């Protein structure tokens, strides 16, 4: 059946943080029907609905409404039956909330469900029976079971009709809280002899469109004479009962009297409620009129009840009254905590007042029993705020620090104000997500380590370690060697750092004599974004090894000369002959030097100071002691293993220098020759030989040239005068052919002559060359005969050549 549905939507109020929208829809709308455009009415963007994970919260109620986030509209999810949802309560409304996250917001939505005339009036029983005496007094009233129509308002029960109305009239009226009171009133006397049974039809009609109705038959049996009807002592009784009262608890007692005697005066009591569940909760003793509890009384379901009681005698006469029972609330319900929205993880840098969780608390009790206060455990950076009736939000109220506390178990306790009070609690587990807010930290502000020189490249020197209080990637530390230089050399050419382990490796072998120590700076950087870092200084000290032998500075050792220390024969004991001076470029005990006399010509004559290297006489020098003394001194360091050097010291025991000179010409040299000196001597000999051969060839060439020219002169004319030729610096004196000038030239002497005395050589002619002790040669009084000019020229050229070459003999 097609049904035209009118949808009425209105907007009541909308706030910035808390908004409320109300809609009105009819019941029985089909699934998927549109309720309203909630995004437009709340001023929300569709993207916000999606990013905020918008959802509908209804508590424990059935979800009749769903949210379409793509369109931003509310749709019917389940068919809504207003009568099942609200019964006779008006107005009937659904209260729900729309929850959004990131940030957390919620909006209240009220949807009123309007009634449709979808229920006809009905009677619980199929028929109603009465036994009425024919002598019943006119105006006697007989209560009827009212009809029930679940609809409300105009669609609810509106009127009754009775047919036929020959003996009875219909009387009905509305009673607050209990629907309609329907009675039939006797208006004409009954005559059992004429009509023993009377059948009436009672019809109930609602006001809907189309109008619906229901009917019931009333069967009346006419009895013989019963002139007095029962009469209640009160028309209305009032009583109270506490909820959860035990069964058989007496609520009230009604009483009625009948003036008749015998069986016509015997009264029976009964409960005539047909519309509600009164007969399931209360029962009446038909003999004495005591009303007792037979069901569970729940204040939260109904706060009061109206019990209609009828008293009837055996003659068929009745009277009625009602009992108003007020239910007293007791604190029998704990607060119910429901999590509306919850965030399981929150960043540690979240600002204050960030909503973490939203809860809804309900206590069905009333008054003080239904008032609820909620709290959380102390000493945590959170607080609980009331944002709306029965709604609380858990928010941050101070800074979070994951490094101090990575998770919280927050206990939310809600307590009512009843006596005794009841409470409920839940545990909220909240994880604090890490933010890269901690830089790596080294254990020390600076480090110092050492490594021995001559190390192997790649050697592990030291390990630096930094810790990061953050978590996961933010705590992953990498090590970087910062750029710097050591004596102008990049530090990266000296050491390297493992990025993962922080191990410092030597890139090359170190030399203590070049670098004693150096500093490097290592940076520890985490893997966060942006990364944080810190650095530390590492001092690397190079430890010395005994890799250098002592070096003798004095006396200076020369392979081509003899150095001797002169000790006078009159020297006393302890006379300082000389001092051996040596150094060791190593350090520490590797540079501690000691001096020892290895060998000597006379060990009993000299000693060497162990620490200072001083050579002193041990005894008095005697005439028997040889002039020439040779000492071998060993200089040794204190390293492990030790290294040493040897120096030879020549000592002359003499009182004058000429004596020393004459004696030391006989010193025999070592048999071990210097390879370099030998090479140079051989090279010099080869060069001199080459030059000599060239000179001989030149002389022969000149001789041949002059001979040919003289032959040419003889042939050209024998009578031409002969012009004598004189080389430079030479002249003819007195025609004798004697050289006038003195011609000096040098003779070289070498100590490698393998001889112990001086050699005197006479170049050109022994009659004209003499050798003095100074080693210079002088040409004196050289007289040459001049039998021919050619002889003079040859002699002068030869003498000139000898001077130029400085021959060594």
Number of C-alpha atoms within 10 A of each C-alpha: 3 4 7 6 12 9 13 14 16 11 11 11 13 15 10 9 10 13 19 18 20 21 20 20 21 19 19 19 18 13 14 14 14 15 22 22 16 21 18 12 18 17 11 12 11 17 12 15 22 15 12 16 14 21 20 20 21 16 17 7 10 10 15 14 24 17 20 16 18 10 12 21 18 20 19 19 17 17 15 19 18 25 20 9 14 15 13 17 11 14 13 18 20 19 15 18 19 20 20 20 21 13 11 20 19 23 19 19 19 16 20 21 23 21 23 21 21 18 19 21 22 21 20 12 11 10 15 17 13 19 19 26 24 22 18 25 18 14 14 17 23 21 18 19 19 25 28 21 27 20 24 23 17 14 24 24 28 17 15 19 15 19 15 13 15 12 15 23 18 18 17 15 11 11 9 7 9 14 16 18 15 18 19 20 16 21 16 15 16 23 16 18 10 8 11 14 15 17 14 19 16 23 19 23 22 25 18 21 11 9 11 20 20 18 19 21 17 19 16 18 19 24 22 19 15 22 16 22 27 26 21 19 12 13 13 16 17 12 15 14 19 16 20 17 18 14 14 13 15 18 20 19 15 23 17 22 18 20 13 16 10 8 11 21 20 18 26 18 24 19 22 18 18 16 16 13 11 19 19 11 15 22 21 23 15 16 12 14 22 17 24 19 23 19 18 14 23 19 21 14 8 11 15 18 20 18 24 20 22 26 27 25 24 19 27 26 27 27 21 23 20 19 21 16 18 18 21 17 20 20 21 19 19 22 26 15 22 15 17 22 21 18 16 14 14 18 14 20 16 17 14 14 15 18 26 23 20 24 18 20 20 20 23 17 21 17 12 14 24 22 18 21 15 20 15 18 12 10 6 15 14 23 17 20 16 15 13 11 9 16 17 19 24 22 19 20 16 15 13 22 20 20 16 8 12 15 16 15 13 17 15 18 18 23 21 24 16 21 11 10 15 19 19 15 17 15 12 17 14 18 18 20 19 22 18 22 19 19 22 25 19 18 12 11 10 13 18 11 13 13 19 16 20 16 16 13 14 14 16 16 18 19 14 21 17 23 16 23 18 22 17 12 13 24 22 18 27 20 24 18 20 15 11 14 15 15 10 7 10 12 20 17 12 18 21 21 25 15 16 11 14 22 18 22 18 22 19 15 16 22 17 21 16 9 14 14 16 15 16 22 18 21 24 27 24 26 16 21 11 10 15 19 19 15 20 20 15 19 16 19 18 22 19 23 20 21 20 18 20 25 17 18 12 13 18 13 14 8 11 11 10 14 16 18 16 19 20 15 16 13 17 14 14 14 18 15 19 18 16 22 16 20 15 21 16 20 16 13 14 24 22 16 22 19 25 18 20 15 13 18 16 12 13 10 17 21 22 25 15 15 12 14 22 18 24 19 20 16 15 15 18 12 10 6 14 14 18 18 19 16 21 16 22 21 28 24 24 16 22 11 10 16 19 18 15 17 21 19 23 19 21 24 23 20 14 11 11 10 13 19 11 13 16 19 14 13 15 11 14 8 6 6 10 11 8 8 12 11 11 11 11 11 12 12 12 12 11 14 12 11 13 14 11 11 14 11 12 12 15 11 12 12 14 12 11 13 12 11 12 12 10 11 14 11 9 10 9 9 8 9 7 8 7 9 13 13 11 8 11 16 15 14 10 7 8 12 18 18 21 15 13 11 15 12 17 16 19 10 14 12 15 11 11 11 14 16 14 14 12 16 16 15 17 12 11 9 13 14 18 17 15 9 8 6 16 13 20 15 19 16 14 16 13 13 13 14 10 10 14 13 12 20 15 13 13 17 12 13 16 15 14 16 14 10 14 12 15 10 13
